[in-house]
Amino acid sequence: MSDTASGGVETVDSTMTEESSGLCDVCVGVPFVEMLAYSADYHRKNDRKHLYKELGPLEDVMKKDSCPLCRLFVRALFPGDGEEKSLDSETLRLKCEIYSLLGDDWDVSGPELHFTLSGGSESGDHEASIRPHHEDYNTWAREMAMQRNIEPYVAAEDAGLARPINDTIDIPLVRSWLDICENEHSGTCDLDLSRGTHSKPTSVAPAIFPIILIDVCQRRLIIQDSTARYTTLSYVWGPATMLKTTQANLAPLGEEDALRDRDDVPRVIQDAMAFVELLGEKYLWVDALCIIQDQDTDSLEACLARMDRIYNLSVLTLVALSGDSADAPLPGVQPGSRPAGPKFESIRGLRCAPTIPDLPEVARESRYATRGWTFQETLLSRRRLFFAPNQVFFECCKGIRSEGRSGVQLVNYWSNPLAGGAFSDFISYANLVQKYTRRYLSHESDVCRAFSGMASFLGAPVNDSAKPTKFVANIPYNYFLPALLWYPDVDLQRRSGGEHDTFPSWSWAGWKGHMGRIGSVKYDFWGEWRVQPETDRYKIQSCVDATLITDQAIDHVLYPENTTKRHDGPCSVHLEFDTHSRPGLEPMPAFGLPILEVRAHQTKASQFGYSPMRDPFDFEGVDILDASGRHCGVLAGGTELSPRSVTEPGNRIMLLGVKEAIKDKLDEELMGEYYRSMDMWCGNPDSPSNVGCIFFVILVGKRDQVFERLAVGVIHPEAWKEVEFKVESVLLA
């Protein structure tokens, strides 16, 4: 049936009989042309029901292997070899559905047909899509739409149309990506750690240091300085046995062809050298060969401390996303090392193929994304080329390009906190910590070293007159108080890297496990109290004077002059804070870890009551009760926390800070509901002034001569006023 003059809905497209001959009886009724060729405006003005079609039970669709659309459906949903043969009977009975999002408010993908299964307990577990060939689509859509006097959908350059992929990498395509970035993105993608942000003007010249590189043309080591143009390799070592540079073999490895055709050079390094040469570059840096592994401890530490700069200064970092060890190849470098694909089918004259996984999806499934050291290697590189099992992805601050899709995909800030520029603020820091603590380290003592690059980046001076921000145990001086307000997603274990690598309990680096929030305390299912210290609106007021004591120096990290000496906020609690001088402190080499001397309001933990958390999470926590048995706060920690353990002798609750509540109309709109819910949760639904303020606290326990952080929480100010508290100093280790 042809369209009416007014642009009526097409039920069966019979104008492409020859191209439709391969379609089954059901798929011939799919309004394929209308779903893909007509403009978004057309779909917005017409009934969108025609953009959806049922194809029948999955088991029926799988039997129609002579139908190109059914074949695409099955290949898109089950891309693994033979994956569809192991499906259970319930899945086989699910209904197959096909639909288009053109003209939908959520349409961000361009011309694409979506497949899904519905009708059972696994509904929504299987979703996929197909995309048109990038060379065919616009011409085909224009011809199809013009036959019906309808405006065609025009795919933009970044529409992400499908491209065929060979079993070897398209080197000219990758070279063009690199050239575009270097020539057109210099103001955005020149990420310089010495300056902290992209292309920030500064008169301070970056430090130049010697660096060992691989000359990929002559297959030998060569010593250059850090101004040389070079590439880097980021990969997972795994159990592979490999050649490593030592003081004894440094000179022999500098001879021509010393690294060519060697069995002790793992496959990933061999492929990296070959690829860099094919790309037209000369130098490659690889940690196993470009760090002298048996040099003295101080020299090795200095070299490890520069790894963030080494990756940052490279023109391109090759990321071995595929494989579990250095023995795995870089897919696509050698012929046959990856499958060609995707396979296209012609439907009504348009070539289409299943949409292959994008970079975030591939990365999530890789072992590479679980390793601690690779985190900063990837984030701090200016440009990254990811070698996935089926294609390569090029990522810079302007977006992601891939062999299998045309155009550029935008980089998501939340997947890459440094995307599009440096954000030297607390939000970026907190996001980095959350992602970093989900990774694993082979050596627990590396927890600070493997984070040092991000610390350098976030702590870089904002201008020539400013000083860089110090970090201790991965806690930044300039956001020290909110950075202490962390709690996990899972139960934690204390971290100890060995006899000389002990980390303090007050830092998240002192614990093994996922950090759920930094500078934020979730108090119930209504919401959470967030600290955003870079804005005055939600800034937390310090109620402590904290001094950092190490075996080398004494530093004030929370200065008395910046502390709330008298709190007269919207709540009825008034705090007096005496900051009189204390006896002189001395370094404490005996402890072997940073100590915080904290002077704060505190009370015995036993002055409150406790009950199991009413809304439990995946980690330990308790509700705090006042003298009347009312809920007045919560403690959340990663250790075994129970009403009994909280009240052990010597345990104290320390008041770290106060955040005031409603200040103006905007605050009322943004936070009013949260504060009122806190009152209701504490049994004060009729409070005329709302909670007014929120008190941030930590639970500490006595361990020999010092205290250890056990949990973090919030307490209602009225409940705090009811207990006996005093200002004292404790040593927090």
NORVENCOR-V230827 format. One record per residue. N is the residue number from 0. RES is the residue in three letters. SS is DSSP state (helix for helix, strand for strand, loop for the rest). PSI is psi as a letter, one per 40 degrees, with the letter a starting at -180 (NA if undefined). Layout:
N|RES|SS|PSI ; N|RES|SS|PSI
This chain:
0|MET|loop|h ; 1|SER|loop|i ; 2|ASP|loop|i ; 3|THR|loop|i ; 4|ALA|loop|d ; 5|SER|loop|e ; 6|GLY|loop|f ; 7|GLY|loop|i ; 8|VAL|loop|h ; 9|GLU|loop|h ; 10|THR|loop|d ; 11|VAL|loop|h ; 12|ASP|loop|h ; 13|SER|loop|e ; 14|THR|loop|e ; 15|MET|loop|f ; 16|THR|helix|d ; 17|GLU|helix|d ; 18|GLU|helix|e ; 19|SER|helix|e ; 20|SER|loop|d ; 21|GLY|loop|e ; 22|LEU|loop|i ; 23|CYS|loop|i ; 24|ASP|loop|d ; 25|VAL|loop|d ; 26|CYS|helix|d ; 27|VAL|helix|d ; 28|GLY|helix|e ; 29|VAL|loop|h ; 30|PRO|loop|g ; 31|PHE|helix|d ; 32|VAL|helix|d ; 33|GLU|helix|d ; 34|MET|helix|d ; 35|LEU|helix|d ; 36|ALA|helix|d ; 37|TYR|strand|i ; 38|SER|loop|i ; 39|ALA|helix|d ; 40|ASP|helix|d ; 41|TYR|helix|d ; 42|HIS|helix|d ; 43|ARG|helix|d ; 44|LYS|helix|e ; 45|ASN|loop|i ; 46|ASP|loop|h ; 47|ARG|helix|e ; 48|LYS|helix|d ; 49|HIS|helix|e ; 50|LEU|helix|e ; 51|TYR|strand|i ; 52|LYS|strand|h ; 53|GLU|strand|h ; 54|LEU|strand|e ; 55|GLY|strand|a ; 56|PRO|strand|i ; 57|LEU|helix|d ; 58|GLU|helix|d ; 59|ASP|helix|d ; 60|VAL|helix|d ; 61|MET|helix|d ; 62|LYS|helix|e ; 63|LYS|loop|g ; 64|ASP|loop|e ; 65|SER|loop|e ; 66|CYS|loop|h ; 67|PRO|helix|d ; 68|LEU|helix|d ; 69|CYS|helix|d ; 70|ARG|helix|d ; 71|LEU|helix|d ; 72|PHE|helix|d ; 73|VAL|helix|d ; 74|ARG|helix|d ; 75|ALA|helix|d ; 76|LEU|helix|d ; 77|PHE|loop|g ; 78|PRO|loop|d ; 79|GLY|loop|i ; 80|ASP|loop|h ; 81|GLY|loop|e ; 82|GLU|helix|d ; 83|GLU|helix|e ; 84|LYS|helix|e ; 85|SER|helix|e ; 86|LEU|loop|i ; 87|ASP|loop|i ; 88|SER|helix|d ; 89|GLU|helix|d ; 90|THR|helix|d ; 91|LEU|helix|d ; 92|ARG|loop|e ; 93|LEU|loop|i ; 94|LYS|strand|h ; 95|CYS|strand|h ; 96|GLU|strand|i ; 97|ILE|strand|h ; 98|TYR|strand|i ; 99|SER|strand|i ; 100|LEU|loop|e ; 101|LEU|loop|h ; 102|GLY|loop|e ; 103|ASP|loop|i ; 104|ASP|loop|d ; 105|TRP|loop|e ; 106|ASP|loop|h ; 107|VAL|loop|e ; 108|SER|loop|e ; 109|GLY|loop|a ; 110|PRO|loop|h ; 111|GLU|strand|h ; 112|LEU|strand|h ; 113|HIS|strand|i ; 114|PHE|strand|i ; 115|THR|strand|i ; 116|LEU|strand|i ; 117|SER|strand|i ; 118|GLY|loop|e ; 119|GLY|loop|a ; 120|SER|loop|d ; 121|GLU|loop|e ; 122|SER|loop|h ; 123|GLY|loop|e ; 124|ASP|loop|d ; 125|HIS|loop|h ; 126|GLU|strand|i ; 127|ALA|strand|a ; 128|SER|strand|i ; 129|ILE|strand|i ; 130|ARG|strand|i ; 131|PRO|strand|i ; 132|HIS|strand|h ; 133|HIS|loop|d ; 134|GLU|loop|d ; 135|ASP|loop|d ; 136|TYR|helix|d ; 137|ASN|helix|d ; 138|THR|helix|d ; 139|TRP|helix|d ; 140|ALA|helix|d ; 141|ARG|helix|d ; 142|GLU|helix|d ; 143|MET|helix|d ; 144|ALA|helix|d ; 145|MET|helix|d ; 146|GLN|loop|d ; 147|ARG|loop|e ; 148|ASN|loop|f ; 149|ILE|loop|i ; 150|GLU|loop|h ; 151|PRO|strand|i ; 152|TYR|loop|h ; 153|VAL|loop|h ; 154|ALA|loop|h ; 155|ALA|loop|i ; 156|GLU|loop|d ; 157|ASP|loop|f ; 158|ALA|loop|e ; 159|GLY|loop|f ; 160|LEU|loop|i ; 161|ALA|strand|i ; 162|ARG|loop|i ; 163|PRO|loop|i ; 164|ILE|strand|h ; 165|ASN|loop|i ; 166|ASP|loop|e ; 167|THR|loop|i ; 168|ILE|loop|i ; 169|ASP|loop|g ; 170|ILE|helix|d ; 171|PRO|helix|d ; 172|LEU|helix|d ; 173|VAL|helix|d ; 174|ARG|helix|d ; 175|SER|helix|d ; 176|TRP|helix|d ; 177|LEU|helix|d ; 178|ASP|helix|d ; 179|ILE|helix|d ; 180|CYS|helix|d ; 181|GLU|helix|d ; 182|ASN|helix|d ; 183|GLU|helix|e ; 184|HIS|loop|e ; 185|SER|helix|d ; 186|GLY|helix|e ; 187|THR|helix|d ; 188|CYS|helix|e ; 189|ASP|loop|g ; 190|LEU|strand|h ; 191|ASP|loop|h ; 192|LEU|loop|d ; 193|SER|loop|e ; 194|ARG|loop|e ; 195|GLY|loop|d ; 196|THR|loop|i ; 197|HIS|strand|h ; 198|SER|loop|f ; 199|LYS|loop|h ; 200|PRO|loop|h ; 201|THR|loop|i ; 202|SER|loop|e ; 203|VAL|loop|h ; 204|ALA|loop|h ; 205|PRO|loop|i ; 206|ALA|loop|h ; 207|ILE|loop|h ; 208|PHE|loop|i ; 209|PRO|strand|i ; 210|ILE|strand|h ; 211|ILE|strand|h ; 212|LEU|strand|i ; 213|ILE|strand|h ; 214|ASP|strand|h ; 215|VAL|loop|e ; 216|CYS|loop|d ; 217|GLN|loop|e ; 218|ARG|loop|f ; 219|ARG|strand|i ; 220|LEU|strand|i ; 221|ILE|strand|i ; 222|ILE|strand|h ; 223|GLN|strand|a ; 224|ASP|strand|i ; 225|SER|loop|e ; 226|THR|loop|e ; 227|ALA|loop|i ; 228|ARG|loop|h ; 229|TYR|loop|i ; 230|THR|strand|i ; 231|THR|strand|i ; 232|LEU|strand|h ; 233|SER|strand|h ; 234|TYR|loop|i ; 235|VAL|loop|h ; 236|TRP|loop|d ; 237|GLY|loop|a ; 238|PRO|loop|e ; 239|ALA|loop|i ; 240|THR|loop|h ; 241|MET|loop|i ; 242|LEU|loop|h ; 243|LYS|loop|i ; 244|THR|loop|h ; 245|THR|loop|i ; 246|GLN|loop|d ; 247|ALA|loop|d ; 248|ASN|loop|e ; 249|LEU|loop|d ; 250|ALA|loop|d ; 251|PRO|helix|d ; 252|LEU|helix|e ; 253|GLY|helix|e ; 254|GLU|loop|i ; 255|GLU|loop|h ; 256|ASP|loop|e ; 257|ALA|loop|d ; 258|LEU|loop|e ; 259|ARG|loop|h ; 260|ASP|loop|f ; 261|ARG|loop|h ; 262|ASP|loop|d ; 263|ASP|loop|e ; 264|VAL|loop|h ; 265|PRO|loop|i ; 266|ARG|helix|d ; 267|VAL|helix|d ; 268|ILE|helix|d ; 269|GLN|helix|d ; 270|ASP|helix|d ; 271|ALA|helix|d ; 272|MET|helix|d ; 273|ALA|helix|d ; 274|PHE|helix|d ; 275|VAL|helix|d ; 276|GLU|helix|d ; 277|LEU|helix|d ; 278|LEU|loop|e ; 279|GLY|loop|e ; 280|GLU|loop|i ; 281|LYS|loop|d ; 282|TYR|strand|i ; 283|LEU|strand|h ; 284|TRP|strand|h ; 285|VAL|loop|h ; 286|ASP|helix|d ; 287|ALA|helix|d ; 288|LEU|helix|d ; 289|CYS|helix|e ; 290|ILE|loop|h ; 291|ILE|loop|h ; 292|GLN|loop|d ; 293|ASP|loop|f ; 294|GLN|loop|i ; 295|ASP|loop|i ; 296|THR|helix|d ; 297|ASP|helix|d ; 298|SER|helix|d ; 299|LEU|helix|d ; 300|GLU|helix|d ; 301|ALA|helix|d ; 302|CYS|helix|d ; 303|LEU|helix|d ; 304|ALA|helix|e ; 305|ARG|loop|e ; 306|MET|helix|d ; 307|ASP|helix|d ; 308|ARG|helix|d ; 309|ILE|helix|d ; 310|TYR|helix|d ; 311|ASN|helix|d ; 312|LEU|helix|e ; 313|SER|loop|i ; 314|VAL|loop|d ; 315|LEU|strand|h ; 316|THR|strand|h ; 317|LEU|strand|h ; 318|VAL|strand|h ; 319|ALA|loop|g ; 320|LEU|loop|d ; 321|SER|loop|h ; 322|GLY|loop|i ; 323|ASP|loop|e ; 324|SER|loop|i ; 325|ALA|loop|e ; 326|ASP|loop|e ; 327|ALA|loop|i ; 328|PRO|loop|i ; 329|LEU|loop|h ; 330|PRO|loop|h ; 331|GLY|loop|e ; 332|VAL|loop|d ; 333|GLN|loop|i ; 334|PRO|loop|h ; 335|GLY|loop|e ; 336|SER|loop|e ; 337|ARG|loop|i ; 338|PRO|loop|i ; 339|ALA|loop|i ; 340|GLY|strand|a ; 341|PRO|loop|i ; 342|LYS|loop|h ; 343|PHE|loop|i ; 344|GLU|strand|i ; 345|SER|strand|h ; 346|ILE|strand|h ; 347|ARG|loop|f ; 348|GLY|loop|e ; 349|LEU|strand|h ; 350|ARG|strand|h ; 351|CYS|strand|i ; 352|ALA|strand|i ; 353|PRO|strand|i ; 354|THR|loop|h ; 355|ILE|loop|i ; 356|PRO|loop|i ; 357|ASP|loop|i ; 358|LEU|helix|d ; 359|PRO|helix|d ; 360|GLU|helix|d ; 361|VAL|helix|d ; 362|ALA|helix|d ; 363|ARG|helix|d ; 364|GLU|loop|e ; 365|SER|loop|i ; 366|ARG|loop|d ; 367|TYR|helix|d ; 368|ALA|helix|e ; 369|THR|helix|e ; 370|ARG|strand|h ; 371|GLY|helix|d ; 372|TRP|helix|d ; 373|THR|helix|e ; 374|PHE|helix|d ; 375|GLN|helix|d ; 376|GLU|helix|d ; 377|THR|helix|d ; 378|LEU|helix|d ; 379|LEU|loop|e ; 380|SER|loop|i ; 381|ARG|loop|d ; 382|ARG|loop|i ; 383|ARG|strand|h ; 384|LEU|strand|h ; 385|PHE|strand|h ; 386|PHE|strand|g ; 387|ALA|loop|i ; 388|PRO|loop|d ; 389|ASN|loop|e ; 390|GLN|loop|i ; 391|VAL|strand|i ; 392|PHE|strand|h ; 393|PHE|strand|h ; 394|GLU|strand|h ; 395|CYS|strand|a ; 396|CYS|loop|e ; 397|LYS|loop|e ; 398|GLY|strand|a ; 399|ILE|strand|h ; 400|ARG|strand|i ; 401|SER|strand|i ; 402|GLU|loop|d ; 403|GLY|loop|e ; 404|ARG|strand|i ; 405|SER|strand|i ; 406|GLY|strand|a ; 407|VAL|strand|h ; 408|GLN|strand|h ; 409|LEU|loop|i ; 410|VAL|loop|h ; 411|ASN|loop|h ; 412|TYR|loop|d ; 413|TRP|loop|e ; 414|SER|loop|d ; 415|ASN|loop|g ; 416|PRO|loop|e ; 417|LEU|loop|e ; 418|ALA|loop|h ; 419|GLY|loop|e ; 420|GLY|loop|i ; 421|ALA|loop|i ; 422|PHE|loop|g ; 423|SER|loop|g ; 424|ASP|loop|i ; 425|PHE|helix|d ; 426|ILE|helix|d ; 427|SER|helix|d ; 428|TYR|helix|d ; 429|ALA|helix|d ; 430|ASN|helix|d ; 431|LEU|helix|d ; 432|VAL|helix|d ; 433|GLN|helix|d ; 434|LYS|helix|d ; 435|TYR|helix|d ; 436|THR|loop|e ; 437|ARG|loop|e ; 438|ARG|loop|i ; 439|TYR|strand|i ; 440|LEU|loop|h ; 441|SER|loop|d ; 442|HIS|loop|h ; 443|GLU|helix|d ; 444|SER|helix|e ; 445|ASP|helix|e ; 446|VAL|loop|d ; 447|CYS|loop|d ; 448|ARG|helix|d ; 449|ALA|helix|e ; 450|PHE|helix|e ; 451|SER|helix|d ; 452|GLY|helix|d ; 453|MET|helix|d ; 454|ALA|helix|d ; 455|SER|helix|d ; 456|PHE|helix|d ; 457|LEU|helix|d ; 458|GLY|loop|e ; 459|ALA|loop|i ; 460|PRO|loop|i ; 461|VAL|loop|e ; 462|ASN|loop|i ; 463|ASP|loop|d ; 464|SER|loop|e ; 465|ALA|loop|i ; 466|LYS|loop|i ; 467|PRO|loop|i ; 468|THR|loop|h ; 469|LYS|loop|i ; 470|PHE|strand|i ; 471|VAL|strand|h ; 472|ALA|loop|f ; 473|ASN|loop|e ; 474|ILE|strand|h ; 475|PRO|strand|h ; 476|TYR|helix|d ; 477|ASN|helix|e ; 478|TYR|helix|f ; 479|PHE|helix|d ; 480|LEU|helix|d ; 481|PRO|helix|d ; 482|ALA|helix|e ; 483|LEU|loop|e ; 484|LEU|loop|g ; 485|TRP|strand|i ; 486|TYR|strand|i ; 487|PRO|strand|i ; 488|ASP|loop|e ; 489|VAL|loop|i ; 490|ASP|loop|i ; 491|LEU|loop|i ; 492|GLN|strand|i ; 493|ARG|strand|i ; 494|ARG|loop|h ; 495|SER|strand|h ; 496|GLY|strand|e ; 497|GLY|strand|a ; 498|GLU|loop|d ; 499|HIS|loop|e ; 500|ASP|strand|g ; 501|THR|strand|h ; 502|PHE|loop|i ; 503|PRO|loop|i ; 504|SER|loop|d ; 505|TRP|loop|e ; 506|SER|loop|i ; 507|TRP|helix|d ; 508|ALA|helix|e ; 509|GLY|helix|e ; 510|TRP|strand|i ; 511|LYS|strand|h ; 512|GLY|loop|i ; 513|HIS|loop|h ; 514|MET|strand|h ; 515|GLY|strand|d ; 516|ARG|strand|i ; 517|ILE|strand|h ; 518|GLY|loop|f ; 519|SER|strand|h ; 520|VAL|strand|h ; 521|LYS|strand|h ; 522|TYR|strand|d ; 523|ASP|strand|a ; 524|PHE|loop|e ; 525|TRP|loop|d ; 526|GLY|strand|a ; 527|GLU|strand|i ; 528|TRP|strand|h ; 529|ARG|strand|i ; 530|VAL|loop|h ; 531|GLN|loop|g ; 532|PRO|loop|e ; 533|GLU|loop|e ; 534|THR|loop|i ; 535|ASP|loop|d ; 536|ARG|loop|d ; 537|TYR|loop|f ; 538|LYS|loop|h ; 539|ILE|loop|h ; 540|GLN|strand|h ; 541|SER|strand|h ; 542|CYS|loop|e ; 543|VAL|strand|i ; 544|ASP|strand|h ; 545|ALA|strand|h ; 546|THR|strand|h ; 547|LEU|strand|h ; 548|ILE|strand|h ; 549|THR|loop|a ; 550|ASP|loop|e ; 551|GLN|loop|d ; 552|ALA|loop|i ; 553|ILE|strand|h ; 554|ASP|strand|h ; 555|HIS|strand|h ; 556|VAL|strand|d ; 557|LEU|strand|g ; 558|TYR|loop|i ; 559|PRO|helix|d ; 560|GLU|helix|e ; 561|ASN|helix|e ; 562|THR|loop|i ; 563|THR|loop|g ; 564|LYS|loop|d ; 565|ARG|strand|h ; 566|HIS|strand|h ; 567|ASP|strand|g ; 568|GLY|loop|a ; 569|PRO|loop|d ; 570|CYS|loop|i ; 571|SER|loop|e ; 572|VAL|loop|h ; 573|HIS|strand|h ; 574|LEU|strand|h ; 575|GLU|strand|h ; 576|PHE|loop|h ; 577|ASP|loop|h ; 578|THR|loop|f ; 579|HIS|loop|i ; 580|SER|loop|i ; 581|ARG|loop|i ; 582|PRO|loop|i ; 583|GLY|loop|h ; 584|LEU|loop|i ; 585|GLU|loop|i ; 586|PRO|loop|i ; 587|MET|loop|g ; 588|PRO|loop|d ; 589|ALA|loop|d ; 590|PHE|loop|d ; 591|GLY|loop|e ; 592|LEU|loop|i ; 593|PRO|loop|h ; 594|ILE|strand|h ; 595|LEU|strand|h ; 596|GLU|strand|h ; 597|VAL|strand|h ; 598|ARG|strand|h ; 599|ALA|strand|i ; 600|HIS|strand|h ; 601|GLN|strand|i ; 602|THR|strand|i ; 603|LYS|strand|h ; 604|ALA|helix|d ; 605|SER|helix|e ; 606|GLN|helix|e ; 607|PHE|loop|i ; 608|GLY|strand|i ; 609|TYR|strand|i ; 610|SER|strand|i ; 611|PRO|strand|i ; 612|MET|loop|h ; 613|ARG|loop|d ; 614|ASP|loop|g ; 615|PRO|loop|i ; 616|PHE|loop|a ; 617|ASP|loop|e ; 618|PHE|loop|i ; 619|GLU|loop|i ; 620|GLY|strand|i ; 621|VAL|strand|i ; 622|ASP|strand|i ; 623|ILE|strand|h ; 624|LEU|strand|i ; 625|ASP|loop|a ; 626|ALA|loop|d ; 627|SER|loop|e ; 628|GLY|loop|e ; 629|ARG|loop|i ; 630|HIS|strand|h ; 631|CYS|strand|e ; 632|GLY|strand|a ; 633|VAL|strand|i ; 634|LEU|strand|h ; 635|ALA|strand|h ; 636|GLY|loop|i ; 637|GLY|loop|e ; 638|THR|loop|a ; 639|GLU|loop|g ; 640|LEU|loop|h ; 641|SER|loop|i ; 642|PRO|helix|d ; 643|ARG|helix|d ; 644|SER|helix|d ; 645|VAL|helix|d ; 646|THR|loop|e ; 647|GLU|loop|i ; 648|PRO|loop|h ; 649|GLY|loop|e ; 650|ASN|loop|h ; 651|ARG|strand|i ; 652|ILE|strand|h ; 653|MET|strand|h ; 654|LEU|strand|h ; 655|LEU|strand|d ; 656|GLY|strand|i ; 657|VAL|strand|h ; 658|LYS|strand|h ; 659|GLU|strand|i ; 660|ALA|loop|b ; 661|ILE|loop|h ; 662|LYS|loop|d ; 663|ASP|loop|a ; 664|LYS|helix|d ; 665|LEU|helix|d ; 666|ASP|helix|d ; 667|GLU|helix|d ; 668|GLU|helix|d ; 669|LEU|helix|d ; 670|MET|helix|e ; 671|GLY|helix|d ; 672|GLU|helix|d ; 673|TYR|helix|d ; 674|TYR|helix|d ; 675|ARG|helix|d ; 676|SER|helix|d ; 677|MET|helix|d ; 678|ASP|helix|d ; 679|MET|helix|d ; 680|TRP|helix|d ; 681|CYS|loop|e ; 682|GLY|loop|f ; 683|ASN|loop|f ; 684|PRO|loop|d ; 685|ASP|loop|e ; 686|SER|loop|h ; 687|PRO|loop|d ; 688|SER|loop|e ; 689|ASN|loop|a ; 690|VAL|loop|d ; 691|GLY|loop|d ; 692|CYS|strand|i ; 693|ILE|strand|h ; 694|PHE|strand|h ; 695|PHE|strand|h ; 696|VAL|strand|i ; 697|ILE|strand|i ; 698|LEU|strand|h ; 699|VAL|strand|i ; 700|GLY|strand|i ; 701|LYS|strand|h ; 702|ARG|strand|g ; 703|ASP|loop|b ; 704|GLN|loop|e ; 705|VAL|strand|i ; 706|PHE|strand|i ; 707|GLU|strand|h ; 708|ARG|strand|h ; 709|LEU|strand|d ; 710|ALA|strand|i ; 711|VAL|strand|i ; 712|GLY|strand|a ; 713|VAL|strand|i ; 714|ILE|strand|i ; 715|HIS|strand|h ; 716|PRO|helix|d ; 717|GLU|helix|d ; 718|ALA|helix|d ; 719|TRP|helix|d ; 720|LYS|helix|d ; 721|GLU|helix|d ; 722|VAL|loop|i ; 723|GLU|loop|h ; 724|PHE|loop|i ; 725|LYS|strand|i ; 726|VAL|strand|h ; 727|GLU|strand|i ; 728|SER|strand|h ; 729|VAL|strand|i ; 730|LEU|strand|h ; 731|LEU|strand|h ; 732|ALA|loop|NA
